[in-house]
Amino acid sequence: MVVRPATDADRGYLVRLIAEFRVALAALGGRTAQPDAKAAAAELAEYEARKFPVFVADLEGAGVVGYLVCRVDGKVVWAESLFVLPDHRRRGIASDLYDQAERLAAGPGGQTVFNWIHPNNDAIIAFLRKRGYDVLNLIEVRRPVADEPASRTIKVGSHTFRH
């Protein structure tokens, strides 16, 4: 397996992976969704227009099986999206991809990669904890959107939020 910067030849793979990532995120929020290639292509075009570094995990015989998108703001690097196809997980692919984000963070003098994490995404939380990430920096507070289920509550400090 090779982790490398994405090229134009990877577009088809990336659109498929981004669409599947969005389906997985919807499921974390209690919603069902179908892969939307048109929306995924638009998302990829936005990453390209904003010059976000995109890395792919290219597995011989299988093609691109995972990707990482980073956003670099000065000395701050955000891991925008990290996704590996389910059949290829637990093989170190996400770790190899995430190493790229950490290299980017070290480059401009930064010290860490920042991550927006869905509170139900136990897999990525465990992944990041294993890598030493355990500082809660920000929380997102907003009004609920129409028909959004709030099946549980989360306590942060002395505050309780619907989730």
N, C-alpha and C positions, 0 to 999 in steps of 0.2 A: 504494500500500500504506500502511496505517495501523497503527502499533503503539500499543496502548492497553491499559488494564486490562481483564481478562476480566469478562464479565457473565454473568448466568444464561442469557442467550440463546446463549452459547458452549458450554454444557455438552456437547452432542452432539459438537461438533468436538473439544473437549478430551478427552473419553473416548476417541475414536478415536485422537487423537494420542498420548495417554499409553500406550494399548495398543500402538501401533506402536513407540514409544520403548522399551518393555520388551522387545519382540521383538528390536530392534536391540541392546540391551544383552546379551541372552542370547547372541546370535550372537558378540559380542566375547569371551564366556567359553567359546566352543566348544560351546554348547548350541543346540538348535533349540526354538523356542516358537511358539505361535499367539497372535494377538491375543486378549486376555481382557478384554472390555468390563466385566464385573462387577468384576474386580480393579481396572481402570482407574477405574471410577466410585468405588470405595472409596478409592482413592488421592487422587482429586480431592476427595472429601468430607473426607479428613484434612487436605489443604492448606487447605481452606476453614475447617475447625474450628480449625486452628492459626493462622488469619489470615495465611497466607503470601501475599505479593503474587504475583499471576499476571498475566502480560502475554501478549497474543496479537498475532500478525501477521495482519491482516485484508486480504486481497487482493481487490480488486474483481473480481467475476465468479467467484472461486474460493472465497471464504469464508476461514475461518481455516486458514492453512497452516503455522503454527508457533507455539510457545509457549515461555515462560520462567517458571519458578517460582523464587522467591527465599525464603530464610529469613533473617530479621533477628533477631539476638541482640545487643541493645545496639548497639554500634558495629560489629559484625561482620555482614557480608552474605555469605551463601553462595548460589551459583547451584546450586540443587538439580537442576533439569532444564532443558535447552535442546534443543529438537528442531524441525527443519523438515522437512516432507515432502520425500522425495528429488527429486521433479520440480521443486521450487522452490528447490533449493540453488544456491549460487554466484551469488546475486543480491543479496547484502547483507542478507538478511532476518535471519539469525542475528546479524549485527553490530548491526542496528537493535534487535533484542530485547535483546542483551547491554548495549547503551548504557543501558537501563533499570536493570540491576543496578548498573552503575557510578554512575549518578545516585543510586540508593538508598545506595550505600556512601559517597558524598560527603556526603549529607544529614546523617547523625548524627555526622559528624566522623571517619568511617573513611577509610581511604586506598586500600583495594583490595577486590576481590571474591575470596572463597575458593571453590575448586572441588574436588570429589571427582572424580577422573578415572580411568577404567579404563585400565590400562597399554597395552591393545591399541587404544585409541581414537585412532588416529593423526590422524583428521580434527579432533577437538576439541583435541588437543594442538597441532597446526599452527595452528588458529584462535586459540588463546590465545597462542601464541608470537608470532604476527603482531601481537597487541594488546599485547605487552610483558610477558606473564606467563611467567616462567621460573625462579621460585624454588620448589623442592620443600620443602614445609613439613612434611608428615606422610606416613607410609605406614601402611597397614592390614596388620596381621599377624594371622592367624587359622589355626585348624586347617582342613584341607580338609573339605568336606561330602561326603556319600556320592556316589560315582560322578562326582566332579568331575575333569575332565581337567586335568593340569598338563603342558602341552606344551612349556614353555620355562622358563628361569630368568632372573631379573633381578638385577643387581648394584646395590646402593645402598651407596656407600662401600666398606667392606671386607666387607659382608654379602651373601650370595647367597640369594635366595628362589625357591622354586618358584612358577611362575605358570601 
